[in-house]
Amino acid sequence: MDENRRAIRRRVLKSATIEFDRGAYSCAVRDLSDIGANLDVPHALAIPHEFTLIMDTDQAARQCRVIWRKENRLGVAFD
């Protein structure tokens, strides 16, 4: 199968926090690139279209926008 991504993704398993105006959720980063990530989340529909993702390992904060949603997964692009 051909890969149509604009950047190479690395498989990872890192803890992170999704923060937004009305709350925060813990999540797991499943894969990561320079331009986006795939996140395991508790409830994808409860998370807004834009949020801040904070990686637990280095406390790096990235502004994200949701590209796709599934029941417990989000695909995000970094702004």
Secondary structure, 3 states (H helix, E strand, C coil): CCCCCCCCCEEEEEEEEEEECCEEEEEEEEEECCCEEEEECCCHHHCCCEEEEEECCCCCEEEEEEEEEECCEEEEEEC
